Amino acid sequence: MKDAIEAVERASMRQTLPPELYSSFLAISADAVIAVDDEQRIIFFNQGAERIFGWTASEVGGKYLAMLLPERFRGAHRGHVQGFGAAHGRARLMGERQEISGLRKSGEEFPAEASIQRMELDGRNVYAAVLRDVSARYRVEEALHQAIRARDEMMGIVSHDLRNPASAVKMLAGSILAEATERGIPGDVAERVEVIRQAAVQIDRLIQDLLDVTRLEAGRLRVTARDSETRPLVEAALTPLRALAESGEVELVVTYVEPLPAVHADPDRVTQLLSNLVGNSLKFTPAGGRVEVRVEAYDGGVLVSVADDGEGIPADQLPHVFDRFYQVSHARKGVRHGAGLGLPIARGIVEAHGGTVWIESAAGVGTTVRFTLPGARDDNGAISAGG
């Protein structure tokens, strides 16, 4: 504050602005504070303003504010200030103002955010502007936009140039296995081909997850919902997972609490959702453990719970499980379980349906994930409570 007051003194402006107002002007400043009189002549110019604009207080004192603006904005800006004094209250915050452009002593233009405060002094208006140089933020935002564009281009390459050969491997391996007996392919060779097929399936699933995460970030994850009976929908999603549970020696139990209403949901997305959630539970449940899927009526729709008695999630990690690429640290060090996309995608699918998802867990006890789906619509488009 002392430095700013001394700057004013050097500009011989002290007699215009009483000392008790200095602290008021500085208090609202994050960066630069500039005060002008009714004629928009500069009467206060703090060190923040000197740093941003490159002028000293003595150089700008008594000169018109327009010198700090690009030529094309000067006329309009004078009218804006006068209009503010006539139509508004005492202050307008940065968030309530459009961004402006400033002009440095070097002639360089820069983007800025500004707030303005009006005071009356001896029957005259005094305006204090607080200005923030946002050039650095703009550079970061532009770099971010470029990175997003590069990522989207890469996702296009992934979805086409990588997915196609992965699908070909999956299809060809499947056809070899289908003809294994007829062609007399040895059992050990067939087992290796099955491993190849499963690897291609995993690659294809990872590509789909990456594409879905990109769509989630862009707000483009789509669901094609239709009215469906709940039990067949869940059963169709769980059928491929039963073999996975059996191979891991984990008991997979499904409980339906009847009566169940129909749901308004995208069958493919529900399959993907349950595959992610139940697949997670199966991965983190040791042999001899149990995973239970429970489906029941809830608030006009259904509530699905996926509970396991596996490793559980430490309390300090629980708030992060829906973050992209986050992987919980388990007791089995050095073991990676996927790319950390399953739960974020699950949440995106649930929320795209208008539902809610949440998780409860404790280390060494197990984990329960619950989500809701809306009920089927009646003829008027409203959710039906009937089953």
Backbone hydrogen bonds, N-H to C=O, Kabsch-Sander energy under -0.5 kcal/mol:
donor,donor_aa,acceptor,acceptor_aa,energy
5,I,1,M,-2.4
6,E,2,K,-2.5
7,A,3,D,-2.0
8,V,4,A,-1.9
9,E,5,I,-2.4
10,R,6,E,-2.4
11,A,7,A,-1.3
12,S,9,E,-1.8
13,M,8,V,-2.0
16,T,13,M,-1.3
17,L,13,M,-1.4
21,L,18,P,-1.9
22,Y,18,P,-0.5
22,Y,19,P,-1.2
23,S,19,P,-0.7
25,F,21,L,-2.3
26,L,22,Y,-2.5
27,A,23,S,-2.0
28,I,24,S,-0.8
28,I,25,F,-0.7
29,S,26,L,-1.6
30,A,28,I,-0.5
32,A,131,L,-2.1
34,I,129,A,-2.5
35,A,44,F,-2.0
36,V,127,Y,-2.7
37,D,41,R,-1.8
40,Q,37,D,-2.0
42,I,63,K,-3.3
43,I,35,A,-3.2
44,F,35,A,-1.5
46,N,33,V,-2.0
50,E,46,N,-2.0
51,R,47,Q,-2.5
52,I,48,G,-2.1
53,F,49,A,-2.9
54,G,50,E,-1.9
59,E,56,T,-0.5
60,V,56,T,-1.4
61,G,57,A,-1.9
62,G,42,I,-3.0
63,K,60,V,-2.4
65,L,40,Q,-2.7
67,M,64,Y,-1.7
68,L,65,L,-2.5
69,L,66,A,-2.0
73,F,70,P,-1.9
74,R,70,P,-0.6
74,R,71,E,-1.1
77,H,73,F,-2.4
78,R,74,R,-1.8
79,G,75,G,-1.4
80,H,76,A,-1.9
81,V,77,H,-2.3
82,Q,78,R,-2.0
83,G,79,G,-2.6
84,F,80,H,-2.4
85,G,81,V,-2.1
86,A,82,Q,-1.5
87,A,83,G,-2.3
88,H,84,F,-2.2
92,R,116,I,-2.7
96,E,93,L,-1.5
97,R,94,M,-1.8
100,I,112,A,-2.5
102,G,110,F,-3.0
103,L,68,L,-2.2
104,R,108,E,-2.8
105,K,53,F,-3.3
107,G,104,R,-1.9
110,F,102,G,-1.7
112,A,100,I,-2.5
113,E,132,R,-2.2
115,S,130,V,-2.5
116,I,92,R,-2.0
117,Q,128,A,-2.5
118,R,90,R,-3.8
119,M,126,V,-2.8
121,L,119,M,-0.5
121,L,124,R,-3.6
124,R,121,L,-1.7
126,V,119,M,-3.1
127,Y,36,V,-2.6
128,A,117,Q,-3.1
129,A,34,I,-3.7
129,A,127,Y,-0.5
130,V,115,S,-2.1
131,L,32,A,-2.2
131,L,129,A,-0.6
132,R,113,E,-3.1
134,V,111,P,-1.9
134,V,132,R,-0.6
138,Y,134,V,-2.3
139,R,135,S,-2.2
140,V,136,A,-2.2
141,E,137,R,-2.9
142,E,138,Y,-2.7
143,A,139,R,-2.3
144,L,140,V,-2.4
145,H,141,E,-2.6
146,Q,142,E,-2.3
147,A,143,A,-2.2
148,I,144,L,-2.5
149,R,145,H,-2.5
150,A,146,Q,-2.5
151,R,147,A,-2.6
152,D,148,I,-2.8
153,E,149,R,-2.2
154,M,150,A,-2.2
155,M,151,R,-2.7
156,G,152,D,-1.8
157,I,153,E,-1.7
158,V,154,M,-2.9
159,S,155,M,-2.9
160,H,156,G,-1.2
161,D,157,I,-1.9
162,L,157,I,-1.0
162,L,158,V,-0.7
163,R,158,V,-1.6
164,N,160,H,-1.7
166,A,162,L,-1.7
167,S,163,R,-2.7
168,A,164,N,-2.1
169,V,165,P,-2.5
170,K,166,A,-2.3
171,M,167,S,-2.6
172,L,168,A,-2.8
173,A,169,V,-2.5
174,G,170,K,-1.9
175,S,171,M,-2.1
176,I,172,L,-2.1
177,L,173,A,-2.2
178,A,174,G,-2.1
179,E,175,S,-1.2
180,A,177,L,-1.1
183,R,179,E,-2.4
184,G,180,A,-0.5
184,G,181,T,-0.8
185,I,180,A,-2.7
190,A,186,P,-2.3
191,E,187,G,-2.2
192,R,188,D,-1.5
193,V,189,V,-2.3
194,E,190,A,-2.2
195,V,191,E,-1.9
196,I,192,R,-2.2
197,R,193,V,-2.6
198,Q,194,E,-2.7
199,A,195,V,-2.3
200,A,196,I,-2.2
201,V,197,R,-2.2
202,Q,198,Q,-2.4
203,I,199,A,-2.3
204,D,200,A,-2.5
205,R,201,V,-2.4
206,L,202,Q,-2.5
207,I,203,I,-2.4
208,Q,204,D,-2.1
209,D,205,R,-2.4
210,L,206,L,-2.5
211,L,207,I,-2.3
212,D,208,Q,-2.4
213,V,209,D,-2.5
214,T,210,L,-1.9
215,R,211,L,-2.1
216,L,212,D,-2.6
217,E,213,V,-2.4
218,A,214,T,-1.5
219,G,216,L,-1.3
220,R,215,R,-3.6
221,L,215,R,-0.7
225,A,223,V,-0.8
226,R,265,A,-2.2
228,S,263,V,-2.9
233,L,229,E,-1.3
234,V,230,T,-2.4
235,E,231,R,-2.6
236,A,232,P,-2.3
237,A,233,L,-1.4
238,L,234,V,-2.0
239,T,235,E,-1.8
241,L,238,L,-1.2
242,R,238,L,-0.9
242,R,239,T,-1.0
243,A,239,T,-0.6
244,L,240,P,-0.6
245,A,241,L,-2.3
246,E,242,R,-2.4
247,S,243,A,-2.4
248,G,244,L,-1.4
249,E,246,E,-1.2
250,V,245,A,-2.9
251,E,289,G,-2.5
252,L,250,V,-0.5
253,V,251,E,-0.6
253,V,291,V,-2.9
255,T,293,V,-3.1
257,V,255,T,-0.5
257,V,295,V,-2.9
258,E,256,Y,-1.0
262,A,386,G,-0.8
263,V,228,S,-2.8
264,H,374,P,-2.4
265,A,226,R,-2.2
265,A,263,V,-0.7
270,V,266,D,-2.5
271,T,267,P,-2.2
272,Q,268,D,-2.1
273,L,269,R,-2.8
274,L,270,V,-2.8
275,S,271,T,-2.3
276,N,272,Q,-2.1
277,L,273,L,-2.3
278,V,274,L,-2.8
279,G,274,L,-0.6
279,G,275,S,-1.5
280,N,276,N,-2.0
281,S,277,L,-2.0
282,L,278,V,-2.6
283,K,279,G,-2.0
284,F,280,N,-1.8
285,T,282,L,-0.7
288,G,249,E,-3.5
289,G,286,P,-2.1
291,V,251,E,-3.2
292,E,307,A,-3.1
293,V,253,V,-3.1
294,R,292,E,-0.5
294,R,305,S,-2.6
295,V,255,T,-2.8
296,E,303,L,-2.1
298,Y,301,G,-2.4
301,G,298,Y,-2.6
302,V,373,L,-2.1
303,L,296,E,-3.1
304,V,371,F,-3.0
305,S,294,R,-2.7
306,V,369,V,-2.9
307,A,292,E,-2.9
307,A,305,S,-0.6
308,D,367,T,-2.4
309,D,290,R,-1.2
311,E,284,F,-1.9
317,Q,314,P,-1.5
318,L,314,P,-1.1
320,H,317,Q,-1.7
321,V,318,L,-1.2
323,D,320,H,-2.2
325,F,340,G,-1.6
326,Y,323,D,-1.6
326,Y,340,G,-0.7
330,H,328,V,-0.7
333,K,331,A,-1.8
335,V,332,R,-1.3
336,R,334,G,-0.6
338,G,336,R,-0.5
345,I,341,L,-2.2
346,A,342,G,-2.3
347,R,343,L,-2.7
348,G,344,P,-2.1
349,I,345,I,-2.5
350,V,346,A,-2.5
351,E,347,R,-2.8
352,A,348,G,-1.9
353,H,349,I,-1.1
353,H,350,V,-0.8
354,G,351,E,-1.2
355,G,350,V,-2.6
358,W,370,R,-2.5
360,E,368,T,-2.8
362,A,366,G,-1.6
364,G,311,E,-4.1
365,V,362,A,-2.1
366,G,362,A,-1.6
367,T,308,D,-0.7
368,T,360,E,-3.2
369,V,306,V,-2.4
370,R,358,W,-2.8
371,F,304,V,-2.3
372,T,356,T,-1.9
373,L,302,V,-2.0
376,A,262,A,-1.7
378,D,382,A,-3.6
381,G,378,D,-2.0
384,S,376,A,-5.4
